[in-house]
């Protein structure tokens, strides 16, 4: 056989073996199905910045092609390792190498065959996008949301993004498999590639250190694609190709050309003797047995002590893993990456520097390392479970009289111990960062609770699921691919939140609002129950794995299921699942306010259909509020007497847990409607004659938060805001669905309606300006207040202070004094600030509430004493003060364009005050950061970008309004601003000069602001 024929034959044999393995079919079905499922999810499309473009647009093709390589790294590792391992497993290696064949042609042919299979795997996503029109034909998505295939983008993604990295990295996998004769080395390389990706994305790109280096080191090119796509307009996302920058060519040279050159050199120098001398080193040698003089022969066995055998099996498996140097090297690399990530995104943050306290670094490190640790666990479980699959050894072990579950439980114990070790890495990295940069803020107990109750349980869940996969699937390759595919799905769910109910989010940490001020005490019941649910799921999966695991090549038999210990583990896990699941549903759904995304949209649609058509204007002159708060029972009782109400009906938005018990008009009880967290009281007699209306209600806060909200009421502390415990008069336009796709899914008209004149809620208040009085009793302590401004108040009582932020409190006071003086100069008055409160994470945004400055913990209480972060906090404080002055003076409601005043003018004054105190350079740095934020917000907005007049409060509008209003605000003196707010209060509308600012975002206005106020070019 000539050399070329041998090369072609070996390539064809390798392709045929790869296709017969079942992995290509699994990858095609899995990735294509997952892609189609993701494209039907509107939230996924919005998070990918594709709300106003086709769901198969080029931007999505690029991001998905690069993002799915996390799974393909490990799939390629298995595919390219098989040519080097298949002959040894069949014990034909010596025979094959003794044949008079060209060794380079044989090795190159096998590599080419594996490369063809790898390229086939890479095309799974391309095929997914090609069949995406099926979604429109089946009616699963609007037909107009799927465009015609963009062939140029599909070809570019396969030829420029997927195929080169598949071939280049495949060469590295192939070399490692030839050298090590095992799967461990290729999987270790896949893990290193994940670490490189994390370093490029989290450290280099996230830290804005070196875009060229980030694009070069990231083997998936995700940083390269994302950096371009996030700055594109909708038109560019629909038709553009990625620009081939120097970073792209350097990346292709590093990950494609260089590996192929190395492969060519190594294969040219490879000899038969060199290949035969390799061994996988899968098992560590045990120490030699020592001869003893008093050895006695064992007598007849009277009992089998399988518990002792289980202990020795588990100990042996643990030693095989933990005694290896590569294991500790991997842990060290992971720890170093965690420390670097913490410094880049914490200590050296662009809006910092930050003080790396535990409640800041733990969520950051856990999010950064979760993806890498998840794939490490999936690969590690496969290596441990398949370690004994050696020809001859496995058969001998299976022939022993030991029960089939014994070795499985031993391997599972090893895997769980390794998982716990990996779960500690983010916590240790957090402690190291604190010890280096902020030794006074060390909190090892706080860190340990987070790792034990938040981070470790989902990883254990993932490990147990992978054990079950390997027990169900005999063929190692198919089991590896399935476990990696499942891990990929779960990781993407962690990033995109496709499954939101905490109990059903397998392998995903709980959403916790961390704060050392609030502590762990409020969270322990919820976290303990959720951890119990996940651990019970682990027991069920391990029990099922032990029951279905066959003995050797035999078929699974029903008799094998009758094993006491696995049945006991399964029963115990099932009972624990039932108990913890009932508790979670009771506290999250029945007592809490958990809703899925679909349920929330249905409720918002029902709110719009039921309450908007009959909405009318209303007025109120003032009133009296009485609240009694019982923190131990987590209950609030309230009464609100409204004076001089003029309206046909009174509408109010209700916070979660509020139940109206009685309503009276002029002392007479009346019927009322309460649904979809809204209240409507008919007031026909009050349309012409002012009436007195009394509302009575109770609030229950016994539920558990599910999406990062915090416990604001409990024995450990009270963080009371009026918006949490009182009805908010009027209709809230923020509850309207804006995206056309979302509106059509719930049966609403495409056009977003507008609220009736005079029916909207007050901005950052629960009622408009009037003669207001209130009395709040919190566990026997009375708090009284009165105001003529829009009604809003807040009080906090906590059992302990945050000792790690005492110096920060002094710095915040200094910033408040400086900004208060600046706001007085620019607006002619300053609001009264009686106290400053550190508002824990998850309690809501910062605001000035009747003399109490509620400053959110992140980021304002995390920044260091100097740097951009200090200037950003000063700008934020000045913005809050200016917003309160402007809102109180104008008695502002949520009318079209209100964000220009509350966000735009107030934000512009914050920037101007920073320039007055810290200098123009500090303002220029903040303007540049805001412009970058605006670019990303416009590119990633989940709704079509409209006008500033109709924009949402949370989104691009806040940043754009401040930048666009900066020039106009600079030209106004205090008297002009006072006259403007008085005119707005009297119903004269917005000044004619600012009408152009209320339109769609103007790139020229932002460019002008950057040129005038930004850094010097």
N, C-alpha and C positions, 0 to 999 in steps of 0.2 A: 504494500500500500504506500503510495507516494505521500509526501508531507502534506500537500494541500488536501488530498482526500481524507487523510487522518484528521486534519484540523476540522474539516466540514463534518465528518462523522462524529467526532467528539462533541462538537457544538450541538449537533442535532440530538445526540443522546442526552445531553444536559438539558436542552429545551424540553424534550419529551419527559424526562424525569421531573423537571420542575412543574410542568403542566399536570402530570399525574399525581403530584403530591397533594393537590387540592388547595394549595395556598393561593394561586392566582384567582381561582373561582371565589374563594372566601374574601380576598381583598376586593375583588370587583363588586361582589354583592354587598360587602360591608361598607366600603367607602362610597359607592354609588348610592346605596340606600340611605346612608347617613347624610350625604350631600342633599339628596332630594328632600329628606325630612327637615333638614335645616332650612332649605329654601322655602318650605311651607310655613316656617315660623317667622312671623313678622318681627318679633323682638330680635331674633338673630340678624335679620336683614338690617334692622335699624342700627344695631351695634356695629355692624360692618360698614356703616355710612352709606347705605344703599336704599334709603327710603324713597327717593324720588327718581330712581333709575331702574332699569330692568334687573330682575333677580339673577340673570345670567350675563350681566355686563362685564366688560374686561376687568374692571377693578376687583370684582369679586373673584374672577378667575385667577388673578395673580395672587391675591391674599390666600385663597383656599389652597392653591397649588403649593405655595411655600409653607403654609401652616400645617398641612397634613403630612409634611415630611417627618414630623416627630414620630409618627407611627411607622412610616416607611424606613426610617433609619434602622429599626430593629427587624423589620421584614426583610430588608436588603441584607442585613447581617446574616440571617439564616440562609437566604438563597445563595449568597456568594461563599458561604462556608461549606455547603454540601459537596461541591466538587472535590474538596480536599478530605472529606470525612466519609463519603459513601463507601469507598472501597475498603477502608479500614473496618467499618462496621460489618461488612460482609466477609471480612477476613480474606479478601482477594488482593490486598495491596501488594504483597510480595510477588504474586503471580503476574500482576499487571506490570510492575516495574521491571520484571525479568524479561518481558517481551522485547524483541528487537525493533522497537518503535522510537521515533524521534520524540524525546522527552519535551523539548520546548513546544513542538507542535501539539502534543497531547495536552500540556498545561494551558497553552493559549486557546486551544479549541474549547476546553472546558470553561475558561474564563469568558470567552465570547458567548457561549451558550447561556451561562449565568447572567451575562450582561443583557442578553435579549429578554430573558425572563424578568430581570429587574426593570428594564424599560417597559415591559408589558404591565408590570405592577404600577409603574408611575403613570400609565395612561388611564388608570381607573377613574381619576377625577375628570379627565378630559371627556371620557365616555359619559360620566354623570352629567356634565353640563350639556352634552349633545342630546341626551334624552330628557332634559329638564322641561321641554315643551309639553311632555306628557302631563305635568302637573296642571297646566291650563286646560288641556283637553278633558281631564277628569273632573275639573271644577274644584280642585283642591286649593288653587290660588286664582286670583283674577287673571283672565286670559291676557289682558293688556300688560300684566306685570312680567311676562316672559317674552323677551324679544327673540328675533331671529339669531341663530348662532353667529357669533363674531369669529369667523374662521381665522383671521389674522391673529387675534388674541389667543385662541386655542392653540394654534401652531406655535406661536411665540412661547407660550407657557410650557409646552412639551419640549420644544427644541432648545430653548435658551435656559429654562429654569429647572426642569425635571430630569431630562435625559443626561445632561452633562454631569450633574451631581450623582446620579445613579451609577454611571460608569466609573467616575473618578473615585468616589468613596467605595464602590464595589471592588476596585483594585486593592484598596487598603484592606478591606475585609478578607479578600482572597489571600493576600500575603500573610496576614495574621493567622488565618486558618491553616495554611501550608506549614507555617512555622510551629504553631502550638498544637495542631491536630486536635482541636477542641473548639467548642462554641464559646467558651468563656472569654477568650481574647476578642473575637468580633463583637460580642455584646459589650465588653468593656470599652471598645472603641466607640460603639453607639452611645454609651453613657458619656464618654468624653465629648462627643459631638453635641450632646444635649447641654453639657456644661459650657461649651464654647458658644452655643446659641444663647444661653442665659447670660454669659459674660457680655456678648455683643449687644443683646437687647436691653438688659437691665443696667449694666454698668456703663458701656460706651454710649449707646444711643440714648438711654434714659438719663444719663448724666451729661449729655451734650458734650462729650469729651472729644471724640474724633469720628465723624460720620464715615470717612474713608476707611478707617480701621474697622469700624463696626460692620460695614458692608463686606469687607474682605474676610473677616474671621467667621462670620455667620455662614455655615455651610448651606443652610436652607434658603438664604437670600431674603428672609422675611423682613429684616431691617431695611434692606434696599428697597423692597416693594412698598412697605408701609410708609417709609419716609416720603415717597413720591405720591402715593395714593391719597394720604391724608391731607395733602395740599391741593388736590385737584378739585375743579368745579364739577357739577353734575354732567356737563357736556364732555369733559375730559374723561370722566369715569366711564362713560358710555362708548368711547371710541378710541381712546389713546393707547399706544403701546408704551411700555416702560422705556425711559431713556437709558441708553447704554453708557453709563458713566464710567470713569476710571475705576471706581470701586467694583463695578460689575466685572470688568475685564480682569482685574486683579484677583477677584474671587474665583473666576473660572480657571485662571492659571493655577491658583493655589490648590483648588479642590478637584480639578479635572486633568489638566495637562501634567502637573507635577506627579500625581500618583501614577499615571500611566507610564511616565518615564521611569519612575522607580520600579514599577512592575516589570518593565522591559529589561532593565538592568538585572534585577534579581532573578527572573526566569532564565536569562541567558547564562547565569552563573550557577544555577541549581543543578545538583547531581542526584543520581538515584540513591547513593549512599547517604547523602544529606537528608533526603526525604525519609529514608528508612530509620534514620537515627532519631527522628522526632517522636515524642510521646506527649500525650495531652496533660499528664500530671493532674488528673482529676481527683486523685485520692492521696491524702498525706500518709506517709508511712507511720505506723505505730511504733513506739519504742520497743526495743528487743525485750523478749521475755527472760526473766532471771531464773536460773535453776535454784530450786530449794531442796534441802535434804530431807525435810519432813513432809514431803508431798504424799498424800494418801489418795488411793483410787476412790472415785466417787461410787457410792452405792446406787441402788436402783432409785429412779426418780419417782417420788410419791406425789408430788404436786408441781404444777407449772406456775412459776412466779413471773407472770408477764409484766407486772408493774416494775419489777427490777429490770427486766429486759427493755421496757420502754424508757426507763431512766438512762440506761447505758446507750440505747440508740439515740436518744435526744442529745446526750453529752457528746457522742461521737460526731453527730451531724454538726453540732455547734463548733466543735474543735476543727472540723474540716473547713469551716468558714472563717472563724475568728482567728485561727492560727496562721492565716495567710497574710503575707505582707501587703498584697494588692488590696485587700479589704480595708486595711487601715490607711493606705495611701488614698483610696477613693474617699473615705470619710474625711481625711485631711483636706483633699481638694474641694470637697463639698463645703467644708467649714470655711476654707479660705474664700470661696465664691460668696458664701453668705456674708462674711465680714466685709468683703469689697462692696457687695450690694448695699449693705446697711450704711456704709460710709458714703457711697455715691448718692443714694436716695434719702439719706438722713443727714449726716453730718455735713456733707458737701452739696446739699440740695440747692438747686438753682434759686429757690426762694428762701434759702437758709442763710447761714448754717443753722442746723437744728441741734437741739440737745437730745442725744439718743437715749431717752428713757424707755423703759420696757413697753409701755402702752403705745409708743410710737413705732418701735422697731419690730415688735413681734408680728403684727399683721403684715408688715411690709416683707419681712423675711419669709414668713410662711407662704405668702402668695408667690414670691420669687422662686422659692425652692420646691414648691409642691409638685410642679410638673416633672422636674428632674427626678425627685425622690419617687414619684409614682411609677415612672418607667424603670427605675433601678429595681424597685420591688418586684415588678412584673417579670423582669429578666432574671432576678435572683431566685424567685420561686421556681422558675423553669429549670434553672441549673441545679437547684437542690433536689427537686422532684425527679429529675432525669439523671442524677449522678450515677445511680446503680444500673442504668440501662446499658450495660456493657455485655457483649456476647459471652455467655457462660456464667458470669457473676450474678446477673439478675435471675437466671434460671435456678442457680443454687439457693439463692435467698428465698425464692418463691417455693422451693421444695421443702423448706423447713416447716415444722408443725406450728410455727407461730401464726396467730391470727393475722389476716390481711391488714387490719387497721393499725397494727403495732408500728410498722415502719412509717405509715402515713402520719400517725400522731407524733412520732419522733421528728420527722421532717417538718411538720407543722410547728412544733415547738421551736425548732431552729429558726424557721421563717419568722415567727412572731417575735422572737428575741431580736433578730436582725432588724425587723421593722421598728420596734421600739427604739433601738439604737439610732436608726436613721431619723426617727421622729424627734430625737433630742437635739439634732444638729442645729435647727434654727434657734432653739433656746440657748444653746451654748454660744452660738454666734452673737446673739443679742447681749448676753452677759459679757462677752469679750469686748464688744463695741462700747458698752457702758463703762467697763473697767478702764478702757483706753481713753475715751473722750469725756466721760462724766461719771467718775467713780463715786460721787455722792448719791447717785440715783440708782445704784445697784439694788435689785429686788429679786433675789433668787427664788423666793417663795411664790411670788406673782408669776414668774416665768414657768416654774414647775407646774402650777395649776393649768396654765394655758397649754403646755405641751401634753399634759396627761389627759385633760378633758376636752380639748378643742382639736388639737392637731393629730394626736396618736390614734383615736378611735377610727376615723375614716381610712387611715392607712392600713390599720389592721383589717378593716372590712375589705379593702382592695386585695390584701394578701390572701385572705380566706377565699375570696372569689377566684383568684388565680389558682389556688390549690384545687378548688372544685373543678375548674376547667381541665387541669392536667389529669384529674381522676376520671373525668368523663371521656376524654379523648385519648385513645391509645397512641396514635401516631404523634411523635414528638413535634415534627414540623408544624402540623396542623394545630396542635395544642399551643405552641409558641405563638403562632400567628393569631389565633383566636384570643389568647390572653392579651397580647399587645393591642389588638383591635379594640377589645373591651376597655382597656386602660385608656386608649386614645379617646374613645367616646366619653368616658367619665371625666377625663381631664378637660375636654372641650366643654362639657356641661359645667364644670367648675368655673371656666372662664366666661361662659355665655349665659349661664343660669337657665338652661332650657327646662330643667325640672326644679321647681322652687320649694315644694313642700319638704321641710328638713328631713323627715323620716324616709322619704323616697329618694333623696339625693345621695345615692350610694357613693362612697369614697370622697365625699365633699365635706370639709370642715363646717362647723356651725358658724353662722354670721353673728358675731359678738361685737358689741360696742365697748371697746376696752377703755378703761379709765382707772388709774390708781386712786383717784379721789372717791369714786363710787365703790371700788373694790370688787371682789368676787362674790361676796355674800348674796346679793340678789340673784346672781346667775347660777348658783350651785344646784338648786332643784331642777332647772331646765337642762343644764349641761349634764348633770348626773343621769337624768332620764334619757336624754338623747344618746349619751355614751352607752347606757345600758341597752338601748335598742340596737345600736350598732354592734356591740359585743355579743348580744343574743343572736343577731344575724350571722356573726362569725361562727358561733357554736352550731347553728343550723347548717351552714354551708360545710363546715368540717365534718359534721355528723353525716350529712348526705354523701360527702366524698368518701368517707370510710365505708358506707354501706354499698355504694355502687362500684367501688374499686374491685376489679376482677383479680383473680389469682393467676398470674402468668398469662398464657395464651388462651386460657379457657374462656368460654362465654359466660356472661353474667347470669347467675342463677338466683331464683327466688330464695333458695335455702341460705345463700350467703348473706341475705338481708337480716336474718335473725341472729344478730350479734348484740349481746346485752349492753356493752359499753357504748358503742356508737348510737344505739337506740336511746340510751339514757342521755347522752349529750344532745341528741336531736330533740328529745322531748323537753329537756330543760331549756334549750334555746327557744323552742316554739312557745312554751309557757311564758318565758321572759319577753319574747316579742309581743305576745298578746297583751301582757300587762303594761309594758312600757308604751306600746302603740296606743292603747286606750287612753293612757295618761297624756300623751302628746296631743292626741286629737281633742281631748277635753280642754286642755289649757291653751292650745294654739288656735283652734277653730271655734269651739263652743264659747269659751270665756275670752279668748283673744280675738284679734282682728285679722287673722291670716286669711288671705284670698289668693288664689292663683291669678296669673295675669289675665287669663280669659274671663274669670269671674269678676275681676275688677273692672274690666272693660264693659262687661254686660251691665254691671251696676251703674257705671257712668252713663251708659246709653239709656238705661231706665231713668236715671236722674234727669237727663236732658229731655226725654220724651214726656215725662210726667210733670215736671215743675216749670220748665221754661215757657211753654205756651201761655200759661195763665199768670206769669210774673207781672207785677205792677210796681210803681214807685212807692216809696214809704219814707216817712220822716219820724224822728224821735227827738225829744228835747233833753232827755236825761233819765236818771233813775238811780235805784239803790240795789246793791248786790250783797247777798249774805252767803258765805260758804263755810261749811264745817268739814274739815278733813280729818279722817281717821287713818293714820299711816299704818297701824298694826293690821287693820282689816282691809286696807287698801280700798277705801270707799270715800266718796265725796257726796255731800248733800248740798244742794244749791237752791236759792230763791232769788229771782230777779224781778224787780218791779220797774216797769218802763212807764215814764210819764209823757203825756202829750203825744201819743202815737197817732199819726195821721196816715191811714192806708186802707185800701180795700181788703188787704190780707197781709200778714207778716210772714216772711220767709226767713229761715235761719239754717245755716250749715251746722251739723253736730259732730263733735269729735267721737272717736271710737269709744264704745262703752257707755255713752250717755243715753239715758232713758228718761224721757219726759213723763212725769207722773200726773201733773195737773196744769191746766191753763185757765185763767179767769180774766174776764174783761169787765171792768168797772165793778169788780167784786162778784161777778156771776160766772160760774163754771161754763166753759164752752168746749165743744168737741174740736179736735185737732187731728191732723194727719202727720204721721211720722213713718218714713221709709227711706231707704238708700241714704242713711245718715243725713236726713233733711227733715225739717219741721215746717209745716204750714198751718197758720192759725187764721181762720176767716174773721174779718173785722169789718163787715158791711156797715155797721153803724158808725164806724170811725173814719169813713171816707171824707166826711165834711166836718165832723166834730171830734176834737182830740179826745182820746181815751187813755185810760190807765190799764195796762196789761201786766199780769203777774204770771211768771213761769216758775214751775217747780220741777226739779229733776234730781236724779242720782247718777253718779258715775262709778262704775266698777273697773278697777285696774288690776283684777286678779289674773288676767291672761298673761301669757308669755309672748314676748316679741319674737318675731321670726326673721326679719330682714334687717337686722342691725340696729333697730331702735333700742333704746335703753329703758331700764326700769326707773321711771321718774317718781314713783310713789312706793314707799315701803318702810319698814322699821329702820333700815339702815340710813335713810335720808329721804328728803322731799325736795324736789325741784319743780315747783309749781309755776305754771304759766296759765294765764287766763284762757288761751286758745285750747288748752287740754281739758278744761273743766267747765266751759260755758258754751252756750250756743253763740254762733257768730252771725249777726243779723245780715240778711241779704243773700244773694246768690254769688257763688264763687266761680268766675269764668275759667279758673285753672282746671276745673273738673271736666271741661269740654274735651272731647276727642278731636284732634286736629288732623291726623294723618288720614288721607282718603282710604287707604287699604283697611285701616282699623275701623273706620266708620262704615264701610261697606260690609265688613264681616259681622257687625252687630245690627245691621239693618237700618242705618241712619243715612240721611241724604248726604251727598258729597259736600255740599256747601256748609261751612261752619256757621251756625246762627250767632247772632249778637244778643246781648242781654237788653231787656227793656230799660229805657232811661230811668235812672233813679233807683234801680233794683239791685245794684251791685253791692258787694261787701266793701267795708272800709279797708284801706291798705294798712297792713301790719297792725290791725286792731280788730276788736270784736264788735265795735259799734262806732258810729261817727261822733264827732265832737258834740258835747252836751254837758249838762250839769250832773256829773257822775260821782257817786259815793259807793264805797265798798268796805265790807268787814269780812276778814278771813280768819277763821279759827283753825289752827293746826295743832292738834294734840294738846289743846288747852291754852295755847299761846295766841293772843289776838293781834291782828295786823289791820290797821285802818288806813284809808286813803281817800282822796277826792281829787277830781281833775275836771277841767273844762275842755281838755283836748280829746281826741279819739280815745276810746276806752281800751286800756291795756295795762296789765300789771303782772308782776312776777315776784316770787319769794322762794328762798332756798334755806333749808335746814339740813345740815349734814352732821353725822356723828363724829367725823374726823376731818382734819385738814390735810391737804397734800403737801407734806413736808418738803418734797423734792422741788416744789415750785415756789417756795417762799421768796427767793431772790427775784424770780420772774414777776411776782406780784408787785414788788417795788418798781421794777422797770416799767410795768404796765401803767402804774400810777404816774410815772414821769411822762410817758407818752401821752396819757390822757390830758395832763395839764398843758402840754405843748399844743396838742391838737385842738383842745377846747378854746385856747386863746386864738388860734388861727381861724377856726370856724366863726368866732365872734367878729373877727376883723372882716371876713369875707361875706358874712350874712347879716351882720348887724346885731346878732343875738346868739346866745349859746343855750343849749338845754341844761337843765339842772341834772347833775349826776351825784346821787347820794352814796352809791356804792358800786363796786366792781366785783362781779362774780365769775369764777372759773366755771364755765358751763360744760359738763362732761360730754364726751363723744356720744352721739346718738340722741341728745336732748333737743336738737333743733339748731337752726342757724343763729348767728350772733344778731343781737338787736338791743336797742335802748328802750327799756320798758318802764315808763313812769319813774325815772330817776335811777333805775337799776341797769347798769351796763352788763348785759349777759354776753360775755366774750367766749366764744366756742373754744374748747381746748385745743383743737387742731384747726389751723396751725398756730394760732396766736399765742398759745401758752407753751409751744414747743421751740420757738425760735430762740437763737442765742442773743447775747447782748449787743452784738455788732453785726453788720452785714446787710445784705439786701432784705433778709427776713425782718429785721427791725424796722426798716423803712416801709415794708409791706404792711406790717402791723399798724404802724402809725397812719398809713393811708386808709386802712380799714377802719380804725377808730374814728378818724375824721369823717369818713363816709357815713358811719353810723350816726354820728352826732348831726351831720348836715341833713341826713335823711329825716331824722326826727324833727328838726326845725322846719323843713320844707313840708312834711306831711301834716304836722300840727297847724302850720299857718294856712295851708290850702284845704284842710279837711278832705284829703284826697280819697277818692274811691277808685275801684278797678274799672275805670272807663278806658276806652281805647287811647293809647298813648301814655298811660300813667307811668310806664317804666322809664320814659324819658326823664321825668322829674325825679322819681324815687331812686332809680338806678343811675341814670345818665348824669344829671346835674350833681347829685350827691357823690358819685364816683369821681367826677371831674374835680370837685372841690377837694376830695381826698388826695388826688395827685398834685394839685396846686399847693396844698399844705405841706406835703412832703418836700416839694421844691423850696418852700419858704424856710423849712427847718433844716433839712439835710442837704439841700443844694440841688441844682439842676441835674447833676449826674445821677442822683438817686431816682429822681423822677424819670429820667431817660431809661434807666434800667427797668423800672416798673412798666413803662409804656411798651418797651420791647417785649417783655414777658406777656403783657396783655394782648399784644398783636399776635404773638405766637398762639396764645390760647384761643383767640378768635378764629384764626385759620383752622385749627383743629376742630373747634366747636361747629363751624359752618360745614366742614367736611364730614363730620360724624353725627350731625343732627339726625335724630330719628324721625323728624317730620319735615315736610317741605318748608323751605325757608321762605317766609312771607315778608311782611313789613314789621317795622318796630312797633307800630301802633297796635298790632294784633299779636305780638310775640308773647311767648310764655316767660314767666319770671325766672325759671330755672332753665338756662340755655345760653345761646349766643347773645341774647339781647343785653344782658348786664354788661358784658365786656364791650360790645359794640357801642352801646349808648354812652358809656363814659368816654371812649375815645372820640366818637363823633361829636360829642357835646363839649369837648375840652376848649376848642377855640371860642365858641359862643359864650361859655361860662367865664372865660378870662376877661371878656369885654364888659361884663356886667358888674355894676357896683352894688353895695348892699341895698340902696334905696330902690334900684330897678328890680332886684329879686324880690324884695318885699312887696312891691306893687304888683308884680306878676302873680305871686301866690295869693294875694288878696283878690285879684281878678278871677283866678281859678276858683276860689272859695265862693265867689258871687255868681259862678256859673257862666263866665264869659269865655271859657274855653282856652285853648292853647294860643300863645302869641303867633302872629302870622310869620314871624322870622324863623320859627323852628319847624314849620310845616314840612320843609324838605327833609329834615332829619327823621321824620316819622315814617318815611318810606322804606323800601327794601335796602339791605346793606349795600353801601356804596364803597367799592374798593378804592376809588379815588380819594374819598374822605379819609380812609384809614391810611393810605399812602401819604396824604398831606400831613396827617397827625404824626406819623412816624418821622417824616422829614423835618417837621418843626419841633417836635417834642422828644423824639427818640434819640438814640445815641448818634454821634457824629459818624457819617459814613466814610 
